[in-house]
């Protein structure tokens, strides 16, 4: 059995040990510590007795039991908590995606901090110490940041390779969209320019960011344009650059209606790029609207395909869309009638037109709108033998995934507003945000919960930091992992 033994050391202190006898030989099983005062020795003996009472292993004793975590609360000092578990999991996801191949620890830690708590780069460095106990020097950031700008192409190559291996990405189908990011300033330059803002910040300079994602919504590439660039002018250079970079042969891009024009269609076809884009039916010619009205059966699931200068126009009908369109039309007509009756209280709206100084209902437009109620249009150059109408419509409806990616980027990762004022920091900011978006989206796809909920749950697993008042060593006590967190982490299929 285990016993307590005290022995005077060469320095005059008293060492407290836990021993046992084996084949008539005394064996020191555990050295508890050394004390110089009677109070210290008494405390050490209490610890030794507690160890014997609660941690006695089965004989024969083969190795010394770890003891550093055994403390008395009245002899301990609480230092705070770290989110080490969350950091470990996010680091493993970063590694699984392949981003650790770039071998830039500070950059990768900034990516993790962007997911946990978006902040400025210098503030993030401070928070790394607070949340994880990881220390980076500010000078390291200033010294390395400029070199990171050259990593964009390497990062995209890594991300595309991961998309191939994990999501069977084969370049055949990509979803494209753009968004605007505004700046907390009113000063413009060559990159930051005023333009049409999707954030309702038209008076503030902005940039245009183009993003491409897979059918699952996993991001694979991005580009940056000056804020005054028309979004329809971005699709060709972005897609062509992506094709050249990856040597793609068969390629279909899916985008919303803003990307279609006769010039774009011709250039896409000449570049051997297939396309599926939304159609703005209100801009169609009267004869084409009449043809759609005559040909399309007003029943759910019915669709038609008409050859036009912009490729095949596919139109489908939905009863749910009809109710929504009809409600919106009637609301606009009612608004127009109110404005006509009391012109001083309003101004021109959708269904009004001017005859001299008199406003009246635009009945031609109303009739045109009625013929298109419940109808959605799509343009494509794909033959029906390659992709039938339902396939085209299904692909276009997956475009919401890129909207989800932008929502994650703008809200959870707080890509906007941008507080940088020079081009290099802006590009670095977007690189960090893109890498964070890649990691976040993979987590969402794997766990089927939002990145916000994922972080919230894993933050519950804290490491309490305490100093053992007897040994002087810091120990950590980790919160118990819940079944939900265990399931979330298992779904990520991370290496142990």
C-alpha positions as CSV (number, residue, x, y, z in Angstrom):
1,X,0.0,0.0,0.0
2,X,1.0,3.6,-0.4
3,X,2.5,5.6,2.5
4,X,3.6,9.1,3.2
5,X,7.3,9.8,3.9
6,X,9.1,13.0,4.8
7,X,12.8,13.5,4.3
8,X,15.1,16.4,4.9
9,X,16.8,17.6,1.7
10,X,20.4,18.9,1.3
11,X,19.0,22.5,1.4
12,X,17.3,21.9,4.7
13,X,13.8,21.8,3.3
14,X,11.5,18.8,4.0
15,X,10.4,16.8,1.0
16,X,7.0,15.0,1.1
17,X,6.8,11.7,-0.8
18,X,4.3,9.0,-1.5
19,X,6.1,5.6,-1.3
20,X,5.5,1.9,-1.3
21,X,7.6,-1.2,-0.5
22,X,8.2,-3.7,-3.2
23,X,10.3,-6.9,-2.4
24,X,11.4,-5.2,0.8
25,X,12.7,-2.2,-1.1
26,X,11.3,1.3,-0.7
27,X,10.1,2.8,-3.9
28,X,9.3,6.6,-4.3
29,X,6.0,6.5,-6.2
30,X,5.4,10.3,-6.2
31,X,7.3,13.3,-5.1
32,X,4.6,15.7,-3.7
33,X,6.9,18.7,-3.1
34,X,9.2,20.4,-0.7
35,X,8.4,22.9,2.1
36,X,10.5,25.0,4.5
37,X,7.8,26.0,7.0
38,X,5.6,23.7,9.1
39,X,2.5,25.1,7.4
40,X,3.9,24.2,3.9
41,X,4.9,20.7,5.0
42,X,1.5,20.2,6.6
43,X,-0.2,21.3,3.3
44,X,1.9,18.9,1.3
45,X,1.1,16.0,3.6
46,X,-2.6,16.8,3.2
47,X,-2.1,16.7,-0.6
48,X,-0.2,13.4,-0.2
49,X,-3.0,11.9,1.9
50,X,-5.7,13.1,-0.6
51,X,-3.6,11.5,-3.4
52,X,-3.5,8.2,-1.6
53,X,-7.2,8.2,-0.7
54,X,-8.4,9.1,-4.2
55,X,-5.7,8.1,-6.8
56,X,-4.5,4.8,-5.6
57,X,-3.8,2.6,-8.7
58,X,-3.7,-1.2,-8.7
59,X,-0.5,-3.0,-7.8
60,X,2.0,-3.6,-9.0
61,X,3.0,0.0,-9.6
62,X,4.7,0.4,-13.0
63,X,5.0,4.1,-13.5
64,X,4.6,7.3,-11.6
65,X,1.1,8.9,-11.8
66,X,0.9,12.5,-13.1
67,X,0.2,14.8,-10.2
68,X,0.5,18.3,-11.4
69,X,-3.3,18.7,-11.8
70,X,-4.1,17.9,-8.1
71,X,-4.8,21.2,-6.3
72,X,-6.6,22.6,-3.3
73,X,-8.9,25.4,-4.2
74,X,-8.0,27.4,-1.1
75,X,-4.3,27.2,-2.3
76,X,-5.1,28.1,-6.0
77,X,-5.3,31.3,-7.9
78,X,-7.8,31.6,-10.8
79,X,-6.2,33.3,-13.9
80,X,-9.1,33.3,-16.4
81,X,-10.1,31.1,-19.3
82,X,-8.8,30.2,-22.7
83,X,-10.7,29.0,-25.7
84,X,-8.0,26.4,-26.6
85,X,-10.5,23.8,-27.7
86,X,-12.0,26.1,-30.3
87,X,-8.6,27.1,-31.5
88,X,-7.5,23.4,-31.8
89,X,-10.6,22.5,-33.8
90,X,-10.3,25.6,-36.1
91,X,-6.6,24.9,-36.6
92,X,-7.3,21.4,-37.7
93,X,-9.9,22.6,-40.2
94,X,-7.4,25.1,-41.6
95,X,-5.0,22.2,-41.9
96,X,-7.5,19.9,-43.5
97,X,-8.4,22.5,-46.1
98,X,-4.7,22.8,-46.9
99,X,-4.1,26.4,-46.0
100,X,-1.3,25.5,-43.5
101,X,0.8,24.6,-46.6
102,X,1.5,28.3,-47.0
103,X,3.4,28.2,-43.7
104,X,2.4,31.6,-42.3
105,X,1.4,31.0,-38.7
106,X,0.5,34.6,-38.0
107,X,-1.7,34.9,-41.1
108,X,-3.5,31.6,-40.3
109,X,-4.1,32.8,-36.7
110,X,-5.6,36.0,-38.1
111,X,-7.9,33.9,-40.2
112,X,-9.0,32.0,-37.1
113,X,-9.5,35.2,-35.2
114,X,-11.7,36.5,-38.1
115,X,-14.0,33.6,-37.5
116,X,-14.0,33.9,-33.7
117,X,-14.2,37.7,-33.3
118,X,-13.7,40.0,-36.3
119,X,-11.5,43.0,-35.5
120,X,-8.6,44.9,-36.9
121,X,-5.4,43.0,-37.5
122,X,-3.5,44.6,-34.6
123,X,-6.5,44.1,-32.3
124,X,-6.7,40.5,-33.4
125,X,-3.1,40.0,-32.3
126,X,-4.0,41.2,-28.9
127,X,-7.1,38.9,-28.7
128,X,-5.0,35.9,-29.7
129,X,-3.1,36.3,-26.4
130,X,-6.3,36.9,-24.4
131,X,-8.3,34.0,-25.9
132,X,-5.6,31.5,-26.7
133,X,-2.5,32.5,-24.9
134,X,-0.7,32.8,-28.3
135,X,1.6,35.7,-28.6
136,X,2.6,37.4,-31.8
137,X,4.7,40.6,-32.0
138,X,3.2,43.5,-33.8
139,X,6.5,44.0,-35.6
140,X,6.0,40.5,-37.1
141,X,2.8,41.7,-38.7
142,X,4.3,44.8,-40.1
143,X,7.3,42.8,-41.4
144,X,5.3,40.0,-43.0
145,X,2.0,41.5,-44.2
146,X,3.3,42.9,-47.5
147,X,4.6,39.5,-48.5
148,X,1.3,37.9,-47.8
149,X,-0.3,39.8,-50.8
150,X,1.6,37.5,-53.1
151,X,-0.2,34.4,-51.6
152,X,-3.6,35.0,-53.3
153,X,-2.9,32.7,-56.2
154,X,-1.4,30.0,-53.9
155,X,-4.4,30.2,-51.6
156,X,-6.8,29.8,-54.6
157,X,-4.8,26.8,-55.9
158,X,-5.1,25.2,-52.5
159,X,-8.8,25.9,-52.2
160,X,-9.5,24.5,-55.7
161,X,-7.6,21.4,-54.9
162,X,-9.6,20.9,-51.7
163,X,-12.8,21.5,-53.6
164,X,-11.8,18.7,-56.0
165,X,-11.0,16.2,-53.3
166,X,-13.8,17.0,-50.8
167,X,-16.7,18.2,-53.1
168,X,-15.9,16.5,-56.3
169,X,-15.5,19.8,-58.0
170,X,-14.7,19.4,-61.7
171,X,-15.0,22.9,-63.1
172,X,-18.1,22.1,-65.1
173,X,-20.4,24.4,-63.1
174,X,-19.6,27.6,-61.2
175,X,-21.8,30.2,-59.6
176,X,-20.8,33.9,-60.0
177,X,-22.0,37.1,-58.3
178,X,-20.6,40.4,-57.2
179,X,-21.2,42.6,-54.2
180,X,-20.0,46.0,-53.0
181,X,-18.0,46.8,-49.9
182,X,-18.1,50.4,-48.6
183,X,-15.5,52.4,-46.6
184,X,-15.9,54.5,-43.5
185,X,-14.7,57.6,-45.3
186,X,-15.9,59.9,-48.1
187,X,-12.5,60.2,-49.9
188,X,-12.1,58.4,-53.2
189,X,-9.0,57.1,-55.0
190,X,-8.3,54.9,-58.1
191,X,-9.6,51.8,-56.3
192,X,-12.1,53.2,-53.9
193,X,-14.7,55.0,-56.0
194,X,-18.4,55.9,-55.6
195,X,-20.8,53.8,-57.5
196,X,-24.1,51.9,-57.2
197,X,-24.0,50.5,-53.7
198,X,-25.8,47.3,-52.6
199,X,-25.3,48.4,-49.0
200,X,-27.2,51.7,-49.6
201,X,-24.0,53.7,-49.0
202,X,-23.9,55.4,-52.4
203,X,-22.3,58.5,-51.0
204,X,-19.3,56.6,-49.6
205,X,-16.4,55.1,-51.7
206,X,-16.6,51.4,-52.3
207,X,-15.0,48.5,-54.1
208,X,-16.6,45.7,-56.1
209,X,-15.8,42.1,-55.1
210,X,-16.6,39.2,-57.5
211,X,-16.9,35.7,-56.0
212,X,-17.2,32.3,-57.5
213,X,-18.5,29.2,-55.6
214,X,-19.2,25.6,-56.3
215,X,-22.7,24.2,-56.5
216,X,-22.4,23.5,-52.8
217,X,-21.6,27.2,-52.1
218,X,-17.9,26.5,-51.4
219,X,-15.8,29.5,-52.5
220,X,-13.0,28.9,-54.9
221,X,-12.0,32.3,-56.3
222,X,-12.5,36.1,-55.9
223,X,-11.4,39.3,-57.7
224,X,-11.5,43.0,-56.7
225,X,-12.6,45.9,-59.0
226,X,-12.8,49.6,-58.5
227,X,-16.1,50.8,-57.0
228,X,-17.5,52.5,-60.1
229,X,-17.2,49.3,-62.3
230,X,-20.4,48.1,-63.8
231,X,-21.0,44.6,-62.5
232,X,-21.9,43.3,-65.9
233,X,-18.4,44.2,-67.1
234,X,-16.7,41.9,-64.4
235,X,-17.9,38.5,-65.4
236,X,-15.8,38.0,-68.6
237,X,-12.3,39.0,-67.2
238,X,-12.9,37.0,-64.0
239,X,-14.1,33.8,-65.7
240,X,-11.5,34.0,-68.5
241,X,-8.7,34.5,-65.9
242,X,-10.0,31.5,-63.9
243,X,-10.1,29.3,-67.0
244,X,-6.6,30.2,-68.1
245,X,-5.3,29.7,-64.5
246,X,-6.7,26.2,-64.2
247,X,-6.6,25.0,-67.9
248,X,-10.4,24.4,-67.9
249,X,-12.0,22.9,-71.0
250,X,-15.7,22.5,-70.2
251,X,-17.1,25.3,-68.2
252,X,-20.6,26.6,-67.3
253,X,-21.1,29.8,-65.4
254,X,-24.4,30.6,-63.5
255,X,-25.1,34.2,-62.7
256,X,-28.0,36.6,-62.2
257,X,-29.7,38.8,-64.7
258,X,-27.3,41.7,-64.3
259,X,-24.6,39.8,-66.0
260,X,-26.4,39.3,-69.4
261,X,-26.0,41.5,-72.4
262,X,-25.5,40.8,-76.1
263,X,-21.9,41.7,-75.8
264,X,-21.3,39.4,-72.9
265,X,-23.2,36.5,-74.6
266,X,-21.1,36.8,-77.7
267,X,-17.9,36.9,-75.8
268,X,-18.9,34.0,-73.6
269,X,-19.7,31.9,-76.6
270,X,-16.5,32.9,-78.4
271,X,-14.5,31.8,-75.3
272,X,-16.3,28.4,-75.3
273,X,-17.9,29.3,-71.9
274,X,-21.4,28.0,-71.3
275,X,-23.8,30.2,-69.3
276,X,-27.0,30.1,-67.3
277,X,-28.2,33.6,-66.4
278,X,-31.4,35.1,-65.2
279,X,-33.6,37.0,-67.8
280,X,-35.3,40.3,-67.1
281,X,-38.6,39.6,-68.8
282,X,-39.8,43.1,-68.4
283,X,-37.2,44.2,-70.9
284,X,-38.4,41.8,-73.6
285,X,-39.9,43.0,-76.9
286,X,-43.7,43.0,-77.1
287,X,-43.8,40.2,-79.8
288,X,-41.6,38.0,-77.6
289,X,-43.9,38.6,-74.5
290,X,-46.9,37.7,-76.7
291,X,-45.2,34.5,-77.8
292,X,-44.6,33.6,-74.1
293,X,-48.2,34.4,-73.2
294,X,-49.5,32.2,-75.9
295,X,-47.2,29.3,-75.5
296,X,-46.7,28.8,-71.7
297,X,-49.3,26.8,-69.9
298,X,-50.2,28.4,-66.6
299,X,-49.6,25.2,-64.5
300,X,-46.8,24.5,-62.0
301,X,-43.8,22.7,-63.6
302,X,-44.6,23.8,-67.2
303,X,-41.8,25.5,-69.1
304,X,-41.0,26.5,-72.7
305,X,-37.8,27.2,-74.6
306,X,-37.5,29.9,-77.2
307,X,-34.4,30.7,-79.3
308,X,-33.3,34.3,-79.1
309,X,-30.3,36.5,-79.9
310,X,-29.1,36.0,-76.3
311,X,-29.4,32.2,-76.5
312,X,-32.3,30.0,-75.5
313,X,-34.9,31.8,-73.3
314,X,-36.5,29.3,-70.9
315,X,-39.6,30.4,-69.1
316,X,-41.3,28.6,-66.3
317,X,-44.6,29.2,-64.4
318,X,-45.2,28.9,-60.6
319,X,-48.5,29.5,-58.8
320,X,-46.7,30.7,-55.7
321,X,-44.7,33.2,-57.8
322,X,-48.0,34.3,-59.5
323,X,-49.6,35.2,-56.1
324,X,-46.5,37.1,-55.1
325,X,-46.2,39.0,-58.4
326,X,-49.9,39.7,-58.4
327,X,-49.8,41.1,-54.9
328,X,-46.8,43.3,-55.8
329,X,-48.5,44.6,-59.0
330,X,-51.7,45.5,-57.2
331,X,-49.8,47.3,-54.5
332,X,-47.9,49.3,-57.1
333,X,-51.1,50.1,-59.0
334,X,-52.8,51.3,-55.8
335,X,-49.8,53.5,-55.1
336,X,-50.0,54.9,-58.6
337,X,-53.7,55.7,-58.3
338,X,-53.1,57.5,-55.0
339,X,-50.3,59.6,-56.6
340,X,-52.5,60.5,-59.6
341,X,-55.4,61.6,-57.3
342,X,-53.1,63.6,-55.0
343,X,-50.1,64.5,-57.1
344,X,-48.7,66.9,-54.6
345,X,-48.2,64.1,-52.1
346,X,-46.0,62.0,-54.3
347,X,-44.2,61.6,-57.6
348,X,-44.0,59.2,-60.5
349,X,-44.0,55.5,-59.8
350,X,-43.9,52.3,-61.8
351,X,-47.4,52.3,-63.3
352,X,-47.7,56.0,-63.9
353,X,-46.8,58.0,-67.0
354,X,-46.9,61.7,-68.0
355,X,-49.1,63.3,-70.6
356,X,-48.0,66.8,-70.5
357,X,-48.2,67.9,-66.9
358,X,-50.8,65.3,-66.1
359,X,-50.1,61.9,-64.5
360,X,-52.1,58.9,-65.6
361,X,-52.0,55.1,-65.3
362,X,-49.7,53.4,-67.7
363,X,-52.2,50.8,-68.8
364,X,-49.9,49.4,-71.5
365,X,-47.3,48.5,-68.9
366,X,-50.0,47.0,-66.6
367,X,-51.2,44.7,-69.4
368,X,-47.6,43.7,-70.1
369,X,-47.0,43.0,-66.5
370,X,-50.2,40.9,-66.2
371,X,-49.0,38.6,-69.0
372,X,-45.8,37.9,-67.1
373,X,-47.3,37.2,-63.7
374,X,-45.9,34.0,-62.2
375,X,-43.3,33.6,-64.9
376,X,-39.5,33.4,-64.4
377,X,-37.0,33.5,-67.3
378,X,-33.5,32.1,-67.8
379,X,-31.0,32.4,-70.7
380,X,-28.6,29.6,-71.7
381,X,-26.6,28.5,-74.6
382,X,-26.8,24.8,-73.6
383,X,-28.7,22.6,-76.0
384,X,-31.7,20.7,-74.6
385,X,-30.0,17.4,-75.3
386,X,-27.2,18.5,-72.9
387,X,-29.4,20.1,-70.2
388,X,-33.2,20.1,-70.3
389,X,-35.3,23.0,-69.0
390,X,-35.7,21.5,-65.5
391,X,-31.9,21.1,-65.2
392,X,-31.3,24.7,-66.2
393,X,-33.9,26.0,-63.8
394,X,-32.5,23.8,-61.0
395,X,-28.9,25.1,-61.6
396,X,-30.1,28.7,-61.5
397,X,-32.0,28.2,-58.3
398,X,-28.7,27.1,-56.6
399,X,-27.5,30.6,-57.1
400,X,-28.8,31.4,-53.6
401,X,-25.7,29.6,-52.3
402,X,-23.4,32.5,-53.4
403,X,-25.8,34.9,-51.7
404,X,-25.3,32.8,-48.5
405,X,-21.5,33.1,-48.9
406,X,-21.8,36.9,-49.3
407,X,-24.0,37.0,-46.2
408,X,-21.5,35.0,-44.1
409,X,-18.7,37.2,-45.4
410,X,-20.5,40.5,-44.7
411,X,-22.2,39.6,-41.4
412,X,-20.4,36.8,-39.5
413,X,-16.9,37.7,-40.8
414,X,-17.7,41.5,-40.9
415,X,-15.9,42.1,-44.2
416,X,-17.8,45.4,-44.4
417,X,-17.3,48.3,-43.7
418,X,-13.6,48.5,-44.5
419,X,-11.5,50.9,-42.4
420,X,-8.3,50.6,-44.5
421,X,-7.4,53.5,-46.8
422,X,-4.6,52.1,-49.0
423,X,-4.8,49.4,-51.7
424,X,-2.4,46.9,-50.1
425,X,-4.1,46.7,-46.7
426,X,-7.5,46.5,-48.5
427,X,-6.2,43.5,-50.6
428,X,-4.8,41.9,-47.5
429,X,-8.1,42.4,-45.6
430,X,-9.9,40.6,-48.4
431,X,-7.4,37.8,-48.5
432,X,-7.9,37.1,-44.8
433,X,-11.7,37.3,-45.2
434,X,-11.7,35.0,-48.2
435,X,-9.6,32.4,-46.3
436,X,-11.9,32.7,-43.3
437,X,-14.9,32.3,-45.6
438,X,-13.4,29.1,-47.0
439,X,-12.9,27.6,-43.5
440,X,-16.4,28.8,-42.4
441,X,-18.2,27.4,-45.4
442,X,-16.5,24.0,-45.1
443,X,-17.6,23.9,-41.4
444,X,-21.2,24.8,-42.3
445,X,-21.4,22.2,-45.1
446,X,-19.9,19.5,-42.8
447,X,-21.9,20.2,-39.7
448,X,-25.1,21.6,-41.2
449,X,-25.1,24.5,-38.6
450,X,-24.2,28.1,-39.2
451,X,-20.7,29.2,-38.4
452,X,-22.1,31.6,-35.8
453,X,-23.8,28.7,-33.9
454,X,-20.7,26.5,-34.4
455,X,-18.4,29.1,-32.7
456,X,-21.0,29.8,-30.0
457,X,-21.2,26.1,-29.1
458,X,-17.4,25.4,-29.1
459,X,-16.8,28.5,-27.0
460,X,-18.6,26.7,-24.2
461,X,-15.6,24.4,-23.9
462,X,-13.3,26.6,-22.0
463,X,-10.0,25.8,-20.3
464,X,-10.0,27.3,-16.7
465,X,-6.4,28.5,-15.9
466,X,-5.3,28.1,-12.3
467,X,-2.0,28.3,-10.5
468,X,-1.3,25.6,-8.0
469,X,-0.4,27.4,-4.8
470,X,1.7,24.5,-3.6
471,X,3.7,23.6,-6.7
472,X,3.6,27.1,-8.3
473,X,2.6,25.5,-11.6
474,X,-0.2,26.6,-13.9
475,X,-2.8,23.9,-14.6
476,X,-5.9,23.9,-16.8
477,X,-9.2,22.3,-16.3
478,X,-11.3,21.8,-19.4
479,X,-15.1,21.9,-19.4
480,X,-16.9,18.7,-20.3
481,X,-17.6,18.3,-24.0
482,X,-21.3,18.0,-24.6
483,X,-22.9,15.4,-26.9
484,X,-23.8,18.2,-29.4
485,X,-20.3,19.5,-29.6
486,X,-18.9,16.0,-29.9
487,X,-21.3,15.4,-32.8
488,X,-20.3,18.7,-34.5
489,X,-16.6,17.9,-34.3
490,X,-17.1,14.3,-35.5
491,X,-19.0,15.6,-38.6
492,X,-15.8,17.5,-39.5
493,X,-13.9,14.2,-39.7
494,X,-10.7,15.8,-38.5
495,X,-7.5,13.8,-37.9
496,X,-6.8,13.0,-34.2
